[in-house]
Amino acid sequence: MPIRPLPDPDHLPALSGEHAHRRPAAGLGNDQPPPRILLLYGSLRERSYSRLCVEEAARLLEYFGAETRIYDPRDLPLPDAHAGDDHPAVHELRELSLWSEGQVWCSPERHGQITGIMKTQIDHLPLSMGGVRPTQGRTLAVMQVSAGSQSFNSVNSLRLLGRWMRMFTIPNQSSVAKAYQEFDEAGRMRPSDYYDRIVDVMEELVRFTVLLRPHAYHLVDRYSERKQAARAITL
């Protein structure tokens, strides 16, 4: 199964518990059942900093009361490299997207853009799938990691893709510069302003997911799609 287990989900050494709210969405709506969040990362390296950032984000989301799944893209084929859509890794990705109410996308910046691994995952998510939409109406948080100085090229591209996939991308975002300096030997993120920003982003994602989920259907209801569906029935 291409779902990566979360190591040490309850161990948050860089978080100042006295300043963290366990229920950041309290008062914004019914936060039960827990918001369901899918996390995607964009590198297959053994020490992938986008994966490590996603793992830190998932631990925080669990701390804030969300339920998380991290998708492992190692078995995912190129979008045009297989016949049909029945590949197990493709099926699993789409099922997880349907399961989710919100998502986190984190990509390294490579040549000023997101990686092919990141784009491949998004390209395997159709706008419509048998009348069901695996991304439409879901919240989205975008993050990136860089080897050099801080940049926002990847998060800007992810925002464009999120809009194209008809998702509600939250205002806050995370960009971790010189990511190789931000993690210890065990792969845990050191206390820093970069870590604090990820906390901010995950808090905000939980809030927007809880706030929007009772209204997601109405917010993405479109005249053109209703007209198209009615035409299909009469044909």
N, C-alpha and C positions, 0 to 999 in steps of 0.2 A: 504494500500500500504506500503510495507516494505522499504520506503525511509524516512530517518530521516531528518526533516527540520533543517536548520542551524540557531541557535539562534544568534541574534545581528551580522549579517554578516558584517556590516560596522564599528563595534567597535573593534579597534585594540590598546588597551592601552599599550601593551608591545613593539610596533613597533616604531622605530625612523624614522618618515616619511622623514626626510631630507636625510637619507642614503638609502632609499628604492627606487628602480626603478619601476615605474608603468608598464613598458613594458620591462621586463628583456630579452625578445627574440628579441627585435628590432634589425634589421640588419641581423638576422639569416635566415629569410624567411618570408613568408606571415603569420602573426599571426591572420588573419581573415579568417573564423569565429573563435571565441574563442576556444582554445583547450578544449576538453571535458574530464574531469577527474573523475573517479569513486574512491571512498575511502571506504576501508573495515577496520573494527576494530575487536578485538578478545576477547571481554568480554561482558557478559550480566549483570554485576553488575549495580546497580542504579547509583553509582558514579564510572563509568568505566574510568580509566585514559587513556586507549588506545582510547576510544571514544572521550574523551576531547582533546587528542592530534590531532586526526583526525579532530575534529571541528576547532581547531586552524589552522591546515593545510588548511582546506577548505576555511576559511576566507582569508588566505593569497593568496591562488590560485585565489579567486574571485578578490582580490585587484590587482593581477597581470594580470587580464583580462581573466582568464579561467572560464569555466562553470563547476560546480561541482554537484555531486550526492553522498550522503552518504547512503550506504545500511545498513538497520537495520536487523540483523540476528535473531531476537527473534523468528520468526515463521519458521525458516529453519529446516527441518527434517534432521536426519542422512542420509548419502548418500544411505544406503541400507535399509532404514526403510519405504520406500513407493513404491508403484507399479507405474512404469513408471516415466516419467519426466514432468508430467503435474501439479505438485504441484505449487500453485500460487507463493510461495516464491522462489522456484527454477526457475520458469519461469521469475520472475522479475529480479533475480540476473543475469541470462544469457542475458536477454534483455539489462540490464545496461552495462554488459561487452561488448556486441556488439556495444552499443552506444558509449562507451568510446574510446578515442585515447591514454589515459594514465591512470595509476592507482596508488593509494597509499595503501600499506598494512601496518597496525600497529598492532602488537601483544604484549600482556604482555609476560614476560618470566615466565614459570611455570615448575618447575623441570628441568630447564636448556633447555627448548624447547618452541616452540610456543604452543598456547592453542588449544584444540580440536575445539573450536568455529572458530578459524582462519582457521584451516586445513579443516574443514567441508565446509566452503565457497569455498575454492580453489578446493576441491574434487568435488564440484558440477559444476565446469567449465570444460567441455570436451575440448580436443585438437581440435576436429572437430565435427561439429554439422550440419549434412545435407549439407556438403560441405562448410560451413561457420565456421571460426575459431574465437571463442570469445576472445582469448587472444593473438594470434600470431601477432607479429609486433607492439604491443603496448609498450609504455614506462612504467617503473615501478620505484617507489620510495619506499624504505623499512624503517620502523621505529619500535622501540620497547620501552616499558616501563618496569621498574624493581622496585621491592619493596626495594631492597638492593643496593649494590654498582653497579657501571656501568658494564654492560656485553654486549656482542655482539653475544650471542648464537642465539637469535631469529632472528636478522637481517641476520645472516649467513644462517640460515635455509630458511628464506624467499628468499634470493638470489638463493639458490639451486632450490627452487620451481619456482621462476621466470624464471630461465634458462630452467627448464623442460617444462614450459608452453610457451616457445619460445617468451619470452618478452625481451625487452632491458632494463635491470636494470641499472639505472644511477650510477655513481661512488660514489656520496655522500650518506650519510645515517644519521639517528638520533637514539640515544639511550639515554633515559631519566632515570637517576638513582634516587632512592628514590622519585618516582613520586608524592607520597602523600604530599611532601613538596613544590611542584612546582606549585600548583594551589590554588587560593583563594576560599573563601566560595561560590562565584558565579560560580565556575568551570572554571575561566579564568586563563591562564598561566601567572605566574609572570615574569617580565623581568629577564633574566638570559642568560648565555652562552648556555643552553639547548634550550631556545626559539630561540636564534639567529641561532643555527644550523638548526632548523626546517625552518626558513626563507631561509637559504642557500639552503636547500634541495628542497624547493618548487620553488625557483628561477630556480634552475638547472633543475627540472622536466619540467617546462614550456619551457625552452630553448631547451632541448632535444626533447620534443614533437613537437615543431614547426619545429625544424631542420630536424627531421626524417620523419614526416608524409607524405611529398610528395613522399618519396622513400620507404615507409614501404612495399608495395607489392613486389618490386624488391628485397629488402633485405632479405625477407623470401621465395623467390621463390626457390624451391628445385627440383633438378633432379629426386630424388627418388619419390617425390610426383607427378611430371608430368608423370613419367613412370607408376606409379600405376593408375593414373586417365585414362591414355590412355588404359591400360589393362582392366579397368572396362567398358569402352565404347565398346570394341570389344567382350566382353563376352555376 
